[in-house]
Amino acid sequence: MALLAAEFYLHAIVYPVLRAHFNYFELWRFPSIPNPLVRNFDLAFGVLLVAVSEESVFRALLFSLFERWRLKPLSVIVLSSAAFALIHLTSGTAETLDAFLHGLLLGAAYWWTRRLVVCIASHYLFDLYIFHQ
């Protein structure tokens, strides 16, 4: 719950500042889905697929890889967050910076709990909120 609360705080306080000052290089936006049934299906299962795949790669896989290199915990969290941010680059600079900050939160949660399900659940619920707006 603390992780999800931190993500909502970040979205409410920090994201508007990022959006106001770093809204550059946006290459595309998510298309709108006019059919409500298809949109709800996409929200429920598409967002779940994204949360599971991104957390599996950027938390579980990269963490284990970086730990094998014997990097310090902070380095592992920052590097995985940077990689996470880079895949959001086409959404613009503000979203990329926002993804980096969310990656830091998710990375710290994964480091502390070592439970991927915590990160997946938080990522899923947060994205549901964001894309439902």
URNORRA-V302646 format. One record per backbone hydrogen bond with DSSP energy under -0.5 kcal/mol. CO is the residue of the C=O (numbers start at 1). NH is the residue of the N-H. Records with the same first field share a line. If there is no record, write none. Layout:
# URNORRA-V302646
CO = NH + NH
This chain:
# URNORRA-V302646
1 = 5
2 = 6
3 = 7
4 = 8
5 = 9
6 = 10
7 = 11
8 = 12
9 = 13 + 14
10 = 14 + 15
13 = 17
14 = 17 + 18
15 = 19
16 = 20
17 = 21
18 = 22
22 = 24 + 94
24 = 93
25 = 27
32 = 34
34 = 36
35 = 39
36 = 40
37 = 41
38 = 42
39 = 43
40 = 44
41 = 45 + 46
42 = 46 + 47
44 = 48
45 = 49
46 = 50
47 = 51
48 = 52
49 = 53
50 = 54
51 = 55
52 = 56
53 = 57
54 = 58
55 = 59 + 60
56 = 61
57 = 62
59 = 63
60 = 64
61 = 65
62 = 66
63 = 67
64 = 68
65 = 69
66 = 71
67 = 70
72 = 76
73 = 77
74 = 78
75 = 79
76 = 80
77 = 81
78 = 82
79 = 83
80 = 84
81 = 85
82 = 86
83 = 87
85 = 88
86 = 89
88 = 91
89 = 92
90 = 27 + 28
92 = 96
93 = 97
94 = 98
95 = 99
96 = 100
97 = 101
98 = 102
99 = 103
100 = 104
101 = 105
102 = 106
103 = 107
104 = 108
105 = 109
106 = 110
107 = 111
108 = 112
109 = 113
110 = 114
114 = 116
115 = 118 + 119
116 = 120
117 = 121
118 = 122
119 = 123
120 = 124
121 = 125
122 = 126
123 = 127
124 = 128
125 = 129
126 = 130
127 = 131
128 = 132
129 = 133
130 = 133
